[in-house]
């Protein structure tokens, strides 16, 4: 086994080490204020609303641990006893009104997927994978009541005349069974499964299917009608409120192949950019995994909640119009208000909340992985703690202040805020201890030791609450943490010397201030503005530099990075070969390119150095820099020259010898022309044009007698061009 060893540094030395670090001058701020941001933390007796508020959650008290993996079904009888069906051992448990639980019966099936109670208070269980219906006595004696000859029984429902309706698969048939146990086929959906049953206020049977995702309304006479064709695959749960509105939860591993969906978020969110904060209620669109609909009496369909990563297994519609959703795979109960505000009501330690029931105003929940039963109380639990996701400063940081905003503060009942820090991503025993509590919401100095990571937590005090599951008192709207990163030197990552003659010019760009940059025409205080404000004048799309040709120009471009996000200034230096000292060419550039006038420099081999400094964002005595030197480059301003040698004429042929020479550069190309401007390339005697001096011999044939003009054009590697000519006489 590999063992990790840790050496302890005395605290005094540790503090001394950190005191020698240089810190950036501009603090960073991490604000947590939205539903999604709070959702990343850990909840214990705390809820979060969709408009971004932490509140006390209702109590979530365990009534029974079935010791089974799954709870598939649950139902109350008329005396207030709660029954739950489990898997994978086919057990049914009973919890009496006093909260005492016991095993009632073990059936010879793997899963009890459906439970129902008739008018005589008798319990019925539907099973799988050998789909049968059992009637279970109060003493736990199970008797087969009906066998539809199907593999799965997904749901059971009794009508007012004590007829039992059985939802089955994999043929998607609903059976109607009389009180005597005689059954008949009521409806063949032609889908694979009927997974959910419910009654509307007019006595019609509502049935949800899979994988077609249809919600059927079936009259007492057996006439079907499709109320909803969902874009998802399964109608998992159906509920009806006291006004007759039908609520439907559809889920899927993905949308139907023929359905075109666009993922959106149904809960309220808020965005924070710079110092701007916007709270917005996002319209419920199509979810990849979950959609919850409300169908009113006029059959108008309204989507009230969607999700791309949650699954809903059950739901309850309360008298106040709110909808409670049992979700997985994070074991959460979500509450959706009539205005579509979503609240994470409870987060359990189990992976899925699979069943929700309400009895006499009290809400009960059953879970899977592991199979347990809980009761929600209106009084919050004794402990209410929220631990935020770890703040990553990206490097060692000095912690500033922590601030929080509380809405509807309750007299004499406060909240306490704590922090701890460390240099590992996951808080553990080698982190510092919790510091606090902090007492000033407007800004308390964080006393946790300097480190890369920080975590904060909120502990809520005891709270008196009425009959509501949700409390708006002591609601935490936002928490912000400020910190100062250790100042890191900029990093030069690239330095390019461009070809001779290349010159850079910027494309003209409009800015949001109508052409007048921040700070006035001279930009007097632009660099002093916060970075997020300066960036308002920076185009989001980087426009490349415009390149052109100017004789003698030498251009440079570079790239640099700064982990602190500091504004960088660049200084460009040069030196000639065999010189020891660097000379300043230009100072404190903000651009990442520069073109110099090479005509002002003597011929020779040169080197350039670029220096990046973060002094624009830090005190001068704490500023850091980095540098990068170029490869050698040539400045050559002298024109190439030609020296004529032996020129002979015989009959109609002329032989001409000459040498071409450049200063500070190599010859690139030599061309000749006789009398006209039709130039031809010629090679030197050694066959390769690659030196500063080359010898040439050219032979011109078939020339007419009389005077002629021989022209020679020499171009060097940096673009200098010299043209020379000589008169020749052909006899």
N, C-alpha and C positions, 0 to 999 in steps of 0.2 A: 504494500500500500504506500502510495506517495504521501509523505507528510509535509505540510507547510509549516515553515518556521517563521516566527514573528519576533523581531527584536524591539524592545520597548525603549523609546527615547525619553529621557527626563524632560518633564514639562517645560522647565526653564529654557533648555536648549531648543526644544521644539518651537517655542514662542520666538526665540531669537532667530531661528532659521527663517521663519515666516516674516519676521519684522524686516528682514533684508530684501524681501521681494519688492519689485516695483509693480504698482497697480495702475491700471488704466484710469483716466480721469473722468470718463463718462460712465455713469452707472447703467446697468441693464435692469430691466424690470420684468418679472414673470407674473402675469395676472391670470388668475383662475376665476372665471365668472360665468361660463356657459354650461349648459347641460352636458355636452360631450366632454368638456374639460373636467368637470366634477366627476363624471361617470368613470374616469380612469382610476379614481381612488378606491379606498377600501371603506365599506359601510358597516357600522355596527350600531344599530339603533338609530340610524340617520337615513333620511330620504333626500332625494334631489328632484326638484321640479323642472319642467321643460323650459321655463324661462330663466333657469339658472339660479336657484336658491336652495341652500341646504337647510332642511328642517328636521325636527324630531319625527321619527317614524313611529307607527303604532307598535305596541308590544307584539312579539311573535313567539308565543309560548308553545313549547312542545307538549303535546298531549300523549303521544304514543310513538314508540319506535317499534315497528313491526318486525324488525330484523330481516325483512325481505328487501330485495333490490328495487322493486318497482311497485308503485301504487297506480293501478290502471283505472279504478272506478271508485265512486263514493256516493252515498245516498243517506238521507235522514228518513227515519220512519215517523209515524204520527205521534209517538211519545217522546221524540227528541233524541233517540239513540242514533248514533252515527255508525254506518257500516262502510268498510273499505275492502275492495277486492285487489289482490296483489298478484305478482308473478316473480319468479318463474315456478312457484310451487303450488299455485292454485288455492291460496288460503284466503278466507274471509274473516275479518276481525270486526268486533263490536266494541264501541266506546259508549258507555252510558252517559246520561245527562250530567252526572257528577264528574265525568272525566276519567273514569276508570275503564281500562281497556283489557280485552281478552281475545283469544283465538276462538272463533265461533265454529268454523268448519274447514276442513281441507278437502277440496274436490279432486277428482281424478283427472285433472286437466292442468296444463302449464300456466295459463293466465285467465284471470277473471276480469274481462274487459268491460262488463256492463252489469249494473245493479239497478233494481227498481222495486218499489213497494206498492202493493195493491190496496184497494179500499178497506180490506180487512187486516191491514198492517202486516201482511205476509211478504217476506223477502224473496226476490227472484234474482238469479245470477246467470249471465250469459258468458260462455267460455270459448276458448280457442286453444289448440288448433283443431280440435274435434268439436265443432260448434254445437253445443246443446244448451238448453235452458233448464235450470234446476230451481225447485221451490225449496226454501230452507226454513225450517221451523225455529221457534224461539229457543229450542233446546239444541239447535245445531244439527238437526237431522236433514240431510239433503235427499231429495227425491227428484228424478228426472221428470220434468213437466212437459217438455216439447223438444222434438228433434227435427229441425228443418232439413237435415241432410246437407248442410253447408259446412265449410271448414271454419269460418270465423263468424262470431256474433259480436258486433261492434257496439250496439246500443240497444236499450230497451225503453219502452214508454207505454204507460197505461192511459186509456181514455176514460171518460166519465162513466162508461158502462162496464168498466173492469176488463175490457179487451186489451190484450197485450200485443204490442207491435214490435217486431224483431227485425233489426237492421243487420244485413249479412253481407258476406263476400265469400268467394271471389266472383259471384255472378250478379251482384248488385240488386238483390231482390229484398223487398220488404214483405214479411209475413204477418197476417192478422190471426191471433190465437184467442179463442173464446175462453171464458173462465173455466170451462171443463177441460181445456187442453187440446181442443180440436183446431187445427190450423189450416189456413188457406193463403195462397199467394194474393197479396193486395196490389203490388206494383213491381214491375220489372223495369228497372231504370235503363237497362242495356249498357250501363257503366259497370265497372269491375266491383266496386265496393260502395255500400251505403254506410257511412261512418258516424253520422250524428242525427238525432231525432229531437224534435221539440214541437210544442203545440202553440198555435197562435190564439188570439183572444176569440176568434170565431169558431174554434174547434177544428181547424184544418191542421193536418200533420205537415210539419216542415222537415225535409230530409236533405242532408248534404252528402254529396258523392265524391268519389275519387277513382281514377285520376282526371275525370272530366271537369271537376270543379263546379258542379251544378248545384244550385239550391232549388229543390222542388217544393211546391205547395200541392198537397193531395187532399182533396175534399173527402167528406164522410162517405160519399159514394164511390171513391176511388179514382176520381178524375184528376190527372196530374197537370201541372202548369209550372214552367220554369220561371222562377222569380229572379234568378241571378245566374249569369254565365261568367264566372270569375276568370281573370287572366292567369290565376294560379291553379294548382292541381287538386287541392283537397279542401273541402269545407269541413274544417275540424270541429268547430263548435258553433251552436246557434242558441241565441237567447232572445227573449221577448220582454219588453218593459210593460209597465202598467197602462201605457197609452197605446199599446199595440205596435210600437216600432220594433222592427226585427233587426237584431245585431248578428253579424256573421263574421267569423274568423276564418280566413282562407290562408293556406300555407303551401309551401312547395320548396323542393330543392332547386327550383328554377322555374321560370314562366313556361307556359305552353309553347310548343314550337311555333305555332302560327301567331302567337300574340307578340306584338311589339311593345316593349315596356321601356320606360326611362326611370332609372333609380332616383328617388328623391327621399328626403327625410321628412317624417310626419310630425316630429316633435318641434317645439319652439327652440330656436338657437339664437345665440348672439355672437357677433363678430367684433373683434377688437383690432384696429389698425391705428398705429401710432397712438394718439390720445383720443381717437374717435371710438365710440362704443355704440353699436346699433343692436337693438333687440328686435327680432323679427319672428313672426309666426309663419312658418313655411307651410304652404298648402299641401295637403296629403296627396301624393301622386301614386305611382306604382312602386311597390316594394318587391325586391327580388325574392324574399322568403316569406313575407307576411303582409297581409292586408286585412284591415278590419273595416266593415261597412255598416252603415245604418240605412235600413230601408223603411221609409215611412208608409203611412196608410195609402198614399197616392202612388206607391211603388217607385218613388224617387230614391235613387241610390247615392249616398254620400260616403266617401272614404274618410274615416276619422283617425286612422292610425296606420302607418306602414313601417316596415323595417327591412333592412338588407341582411341582417344577421340573427334576428331573433325568430323563435318559433313559439306559437301559442298553442297550448293544449286544452285550455278551458277558459271560460269567462263567466262573470256574474254582472248583471245590470242592477244597480242599486236604485232605491226610491228617489235619490237626489239626482238621478240621471247620469251619474258617473259609471264607467265601465271598468271592472277589474279584470286584468288579463294574467293568466298563469303562463309563464314563459320559461324557456330554456335556451341555451344550455348554461346559464349563469344563475339559475334558481331565483329569478326575480318575479315580483308581482308589480305590474305596471297599473297605474290608475289614469284613465283618460276622462277628463271633465267634459260636460256638454259643449264647452267652447273649444274642445280638442286640445286642451293643455294636458300634456302627458307628465306623469310623475313616477319616478322609480320609488315605489312605496316601501318595498321590503326586498332585501337581498339575503337569501338563506345560504347556508353552507352546503346544501344539496344542489345537484346539477340542474334538476328540472322541478318546477312546480307543475304538477300534472292535473290536479283537480282543485276547483274552487266551489264552495257552497256557502249560502247564507241562511241562517236559521234564527228567527226572532231577533234580527238586527245584528247578529254576530257572524263574522266571516271566518270560515274554516278553510285550511289549505292542506293538500296532501302532496308529497314530494316523491321523487324517484332518485335513485343513486345518492342517498339511500332512501328506502321507503319509510316515511314518517308522516305524522299528522300534527298540524299546528293550529293554534287559534290566534286570530288577530284581535287585540284589545284596543280600545280607544285611548287608554292611558299608556303613555310611552314607557319603554323599559327603563330600569333603574340606571342603565348606562347608555350614553349616546356619544359615540366616538367616530370621527371621520379622519382617516389618514390620507393625505394627498399623495398623488404620484410624485416621485422624486424630481426635484428641480436640478437640472444639469447645467452648470455654469460653463461647461466645455473645458474648463481648466481651473486651477486653484483660484478661489475668489475670496474677497473680503465681504462679509455679509453686512448689509445696510439695515433697513428697517422693514418690519412686517406690518401691513395695514389690513384692516378688514372692515366691511360695512355690514351693519345689522339692521334689518327692517323690523318694525314692530317690536322693539325690545320690551321684555316683560320685567316689571319692577321686581327688584331683589332677586332676579334669576338671570344670571349672566352666562357667558360662555368663556372658556379658558383656551388660550392658544399656546402651543409649545412648538419648539423646533429641535432638530438634531442634525448633525452633519457627519460626513465621512468621505472617503476616497474610493469606495467600491460602489458599484451600481445598485446593489441590493443592500438595504439596511440590515446589519447583523451585529454581533457582539463586539466587533472591532470599530463600530461607529461610536461617536460620542453619546453620552446620556442625553435624555430629553432636558432641554433648558426651558424655563418658564415657571409659572404662566406669565405671559405678557399682559399688561394692563391698559395700554393706550391704543385703542382702535385706530386713532388718527396717525399712529406711527410709533412703534416700539422698536428700540434698537435690539437687533438679534445678537445674542451673546454666544451662540454656537461657534466653535472654533473654525478658522479658515479652512476650507476644503473645496473639492470640486462639486460635491453633491450636498443638497439640503432637502430635508423633508419637514413638513409642518403638519400638525394635527389640531383638531378642534374637539374639545370636550364640552358637551352641552350639560347644563345644570338641570335639576329636577323641574318638572313643568306640570302645572295643573291643566287638564284638558277636559272638554265636555264630551259629547257623544260622537264627534267627528273623528274620522281616521286621520285627517290631515290637520295640522296646526300651522298657522301663519305667524305665530309669535316667534321671536328670536330667529328669524330667517336670515341666514348669511348670504348676502348678495354677491360678494366678491372678496377675494384675498389676494394681496399682491406682496411680492418679495423683491426687494432691490438688492443688487450685489455689484461689486466692482471686480472685474476680472483682473488676474495678474497680467501685467502688460507684457506681451510677447512681441519680439522683434518682427518687423515685416520680413517676408521671404521673397527675394527676387527669384523668379522661376524661369525667365526667358529674356534674352537680350539679342536683338537682331540688327546687324548692319546691312542695309539694303544696297542694291547695286548702284554704282556711280551714276549720277544724273537723275535718280529717282527723288522726287520731291513730294511731300505730303501737304494736302490742303483739306480743311474740314468742309463737309457739306453744311450749308446753312440750315439751322434747325429752329423751328418755332418752339416757344415754351408756353406754359399755361398762364403766364402772367402777361401775355400780349406782347412778348418780345423784350420786356424789361425784367432782367433777372432779379432775384431777391437781394436786398441790400442796396438797391439803386443801380444806376447804369454802371458804376464801377464795381459792383458787388462788394461793397464795403464790409458788410458783416455776414456775408453768405456762409463762410466757413465756420462761423460761430453758431449757426443755427443747428438745432437737433438734426441728426442724420435723416430721420424719416421725413423731415420737412425739406431738407436739401434735395432729397431724392424725388420730390414732386416735380422738380425741374429737369430730372434726368429721363430721357426717353427710355421706355421699357424695351424697345428694340434697338440693339446696338447697330449704329450705322457705320460701315467701314470707311476708312479714310480714302479720300480721292487721291489717286496717284497721277503725277505728271512728270514731264522731263524738263529739267533745267540744267544746262551745262555747268559742271563743277559741283552740283549739289551732292551732299552726302546725308543720308537719312538714317535714323535709328528708331526702333520701336522696342517695347519691353512689356513684360507682364509681371505683376507682383501680387502677393496675397498677404492678408493680415488677419490673424485669428480673432483679434478683438474687433474687427470691423472698423478700425481707425481710418480717418482720412490720411492719405499719404501724399508727401511732397517728394519730388525727384530732382536730383542735381546731376548734371552730366559733366564729366571730366574727360580730358584727353592728354596723351603724351606721344611724342615721336619716338621711334625706335632709337635705342641707345641713350634715351633720357631717363633719369631716375625719378623725377618729380612729376606729379600730376597737376595739370592746369585746369581751372574751372572754366567750362564753356558756358553753362547756363545754370541758374539756381532756382530752386523751389518751383519746379513745374508741377502742374496738376494733371496735365495730359500725359498719355503714355506713348508719345512719339515726339520726335523733334527733327527738323531739317536744318542743317548748317550750310553756310556758304563756303564750299571748298575752295573757291577761287581766292579766298583770303589767306590760304595756307600754302606753305611751300611744298614742293614735291617731296614725297617720301613715304615711308611706311609708318602707320599710326596705330594706336590702340585707344579704345574708349572704355570708360567706367561709368556705370549708372549706380547711384546711391539712392535708396528709398528710405525715408524717415517718417516716423509717426508723430513728429513734433507738433503737427497741426492739431492733434487731439490729446496731447499730454504736456505737462509742465516740461520746460526745456531740460531741467536736470534729471528727468525721468524718461526722456524720449530715447527710443532705440532705432537702430537702422540696420540695413543689410545692403550688400553691394554685389555687383557682378561685372566682370570684365569681358570685353569682346575679343574675338579673334583679330588678328592683324588685318588691316585694310589699307588701301593705297590711295593717296591723293597725288594726282599728276595733272598739272595745269599747263605744262610746256607742250607745244605742238611737236609732233614727230617731224624729223628732218630727213632729207634725202641727199646723199652725196653721189654725184655722177662719177663714173669711172671710165672704162674704155668703151667708146662708141665708134663702131665701124660700119661702113657702107660699101657693098659690093653688088654690082648689077642692081637688081630690084629687091635686095635683102639687106636689112639693117640688124646688126647685133649690138645690143646696148647693155652695159653693166652698171649697176648702182647698188648702193647700200642704204638701208632704212634704219633709223635709230630713234628710240624714244627715251624720255627721262622719267624715271620713277615708275614705269609700267612696262609691260610686255607688248609686243606688236600683236594685234588681233587679226588684221587683214591688210593685204596690199593689192591694189587694182591698177590696171593701166588702160589707156585709151589712145588711139592714134587718130588725130584730126577731129574725131567726132566725140560725142558724149556717151558712146556705148562702151561701158566699162567691163573689163574682164579681170577675174581674179587670177593672180599668179602666185606660185610657190617659190620659196627661197631655194638656194642650191642644196641645202641639207634636207629639203622636202617637208619640213615642219615649221610652221610659223608660231614660235613659242618663246622667243627670246627678245631682249631689248634691242638687239642689233642683229640684222640678217642681211645676207648678200644675195643679190638677184642678177641673173643674166636672162634677157628676153630676146627672142629672135622674131623679126617682123618680115614677112615675105610678101612677094607680089605687089610691091609698092611702085607707084608710078614715079618716073623721074621728076625731080623738082623738089621744092621745099615741103617739109612736113613738120608737125608738132607732136612730140611724144609727151603724154601727161601721166604722172604717177600720183596715186592717192593712197595715203597710209593712215590707218585707224588703229589707235591703241586700245587696250582693254578697258579703259575708263571712258572711252568715247571721244577723246581728242582726235582731231582730223587735220592732216596737213596735205596740201595739194601742190605739186611742183611740175614744171614742164621744161622741155628742152627742144630747141629747133634742130632738125636734122636735114641733110641734103642728100638726095638720092640722084646719082649720075645717070 
